[in-house]
Amino acid sequence: MNRRDWLSRALATAGVLTLAACQRAEQAGQRLLVSAEELTRRAQRLIIPREALAPEYDISEISDDFRANGSINPAAADYVALRDAGFADYRLEIGGLVERPLSLSLAELRARPSRTQITKHDCVEGWTSIGQWSGAKLADLLDEAGLKPEAKYIVFYCFDALTQTETGPRYYESIDLIDAYHPQTILAYDMNGETLPVPHGAPLRLRVERQLGYKHAKYIRRIEAVESFDHIAGGKGGYWPDRGYEWYAGI
């Protein structure tokens, strides 16, 4: 083998080894992030009381401009039809691992016990805004439906696709039962004293105040109680977790 051939093969081998090392480092980094996420979740669960409230603010502190993030006007035909009819035919379906599946209109949701809170929205992009939210308490709805013993998570399926198309993968998110039963976890139908506007998730959005913004699913279509995420989309428990974000986004 001449010197040039030897050098070419040596460089190629070094490149393969470097690539393999980078892949191992990336995999190790991903495992570290997953373990760090689990550590964060466990630490917060250990240190912070389960019903500790996120800070609430005075009405004078509501942000003048609360940014509408992500989807702002879903293109799905079923959503467009409901929106154009003023959501008169909208019904929230609650099913999965429950004893008594529910199908509730907005009027029926508004008739359930409600909560109003003024809280800060923390976006993973780095911005924050303060808004007032009113809605049905998720814990009461889950009790009404009657969770089965094997239920561990609550999954929220949404009308919107972040691609703003008819065919893109629809948004979904999930929380565990601790956050589902937190007193500030509500299904909001009002924002700042008025009916929830379309850019902010009409007719119904999740407010889970001890979590980052991408957990606050908008345009909720149905809710399902599940034992695991294995059979759902990418198996990570949410649209963004399926794409590498942390599933537990506690703050």
Residue pairs with C-beta under 8 A, 6 or more apart in sequence:
1 9
33 246
37 246
37 247
37 248
38 248
40 248
40 250
41 248
41 250
44 250
45 178
50 178
50 182
51 182
51 183
52 210
53 183
53 184
53 209
54 119
54 120
54 184
54 209
54 210
55 119
55 120
56 117
56 118
56 119
57 118
57 119
57 120
57 130
58 118
59 118
59 132
61 118
61 130
62 118
62 130
62 131
62 132
62 192
63 129
63 130
63 131
65 129
66 121
66 129
66 130
66 131
66 191
66 192
66 200
67 123
67 127
67 129
68 197
68 199
68 200
69 123
69 125
69 213
70 160
70 162
70 171
70 214
70 218
71 160
71 161
71 162
71 164
71 171
71 218
71 219
72 198
72 199
73 164
73 198
73 199
74 80
74 159
74 160
74 161
74 164
74 219
75 161
75 164
75 165
75 166
76 159
76 160
76 161
76 166
76 170
77 166
78 159
79 159
79 160
79 219
81 89
82 89
82 90
82 203
83 198
83 202
87 106
87 202
87 203
90 105
90 106
90 203
90 204
91 103
91 104
91 105
92 102
92 103
92 104
92 109
92 187
92 204
92 220
92 222
92 223
93 101
93 102
93 103
93 221
93 222
93 223
94 101
94 102
94 103
94 104
94 141
94 142
94 145
94 222
94 223
94 224
94 225
95 101
95 102
95 145
95 222
95 223
95 224
95 225
96 151
96 155
96 223
96 224
96 225
96 226
97 147
97 148
97 150
97 151
97 225
97 226
97 227
98 142
98 145
98 146
98 147
98 148
98 151
98 225
99 145
99 146
99 147
99 148
100 144
100 145
100 146
101 145
102 141
102 144
102 145
104 112
104 141
106 189
106 203
106 204
109 135
109 136
109 187
109 189
109 204
110 136
110 189
112 136
112 137
112 140
112 141
112 144
113 136
113 137
113 140
114 134
114 135
114 136
114 137
114 186
115 134
115 135
115 137
115 183
115 184
115 186
116 132
116 133
116 134
116 190
117 132
117 133
117 184
117 186
117 207
117 209
118 130
118 131
118 132
118 133
119 130
119 131
119 133
119 184
119 207
119 209
120 128
120 129
120 130
121 128
121 129
121 130
121 131
121 213
121 216
122 128
122 212
122 213
122 251
123 212
123 213
123 214
124 212
124 213
124 214
124 245
124 249
131 191
131 192
132 190
132 191
132 192
132 193
133 186
133 188
133 190
133 191
133 207
134 186
134 188
134 189
134 190
134 191
134 193
135 186
135 187
135 188
135 189
135 190
135 204
135 207
136 186
136 187
136 189
137 183
137 185
137 186
138 154
138 180
138 181
138 185
138 186
138 187
138 206
139 180
139 181
139 182
139 183
139 185
141 187
141 223
142 154
142 180
142 181
142 225
145 225
147 177
147 225
148 225
150 227
151 177
151 225
151 226
151 227
152 176
152 177
152 226
152 227
152 228
153 174
153 175
153 176
153 177
153 225
153 226
153 227
153 228
153 229
153 237
154 174
154 175
154 176
154 177
154 180
154 223
154 224
154 225
154 226
155 172
155 173
155 174
155 223
155 224
155 225
155 226
155 229
155 232
155 237
156 172
156 173
156 174
156 206
156 217
156 220
156 223
157 170
157 172
157 220
157 221
157 222
157 223
157 224
158 170
158 171
158 172
158 173
158 217
158 218
158 219
158 220
158 221
159 170
159 219
159 220
159 221
160 170
160 171
160 218
160 219
161 167
161 168
161 169
161 170
161 171
162 168
162 171
162 239
163 169
169 233
169 239
170 221
170 239
171 217
171 218
171 219
171 239
172 217
172 232
172 233
172 238
172 239
173 206
173 214
173 215
173 216
173 217
173 237
173 238
173 239
174 226
174 229
174 237
174 238
174 247
175 185
175 208
175 211
175 215
179 185
179 208
179 210
179 211
182 208
182 209
182 210
184 207
184 208
184 209
184 210
185 206
185 207
185 208
185 209
186 206
186 207
187 204
187 205
187 206
187 207
187 220
188 196
188 201
188 204
188 205
188 206
188 207
189 195
189 196
189 203
189 204
190 196
191 197
191 200
195 202
196 202
196 203
196 204
196 205
200 218
201 217
201 218
201 219
201 220
202 219
204 219
204 220
205 216
205 217
205 218
205 219
205 220
206 215
206 216
206 217
206 218
206 220
207 216
208 215
208 216
210 250
210 251
211 249
211 250
211 251
212 249
212 251
214 238
214 240
214 245
214 249
215 238
215 249
226 232
229 235
229 236
229 237
233 239
233 242
234 241
234 242
234 243
235 242
236 242
236 247
237 247
238 245
238 247
241 247
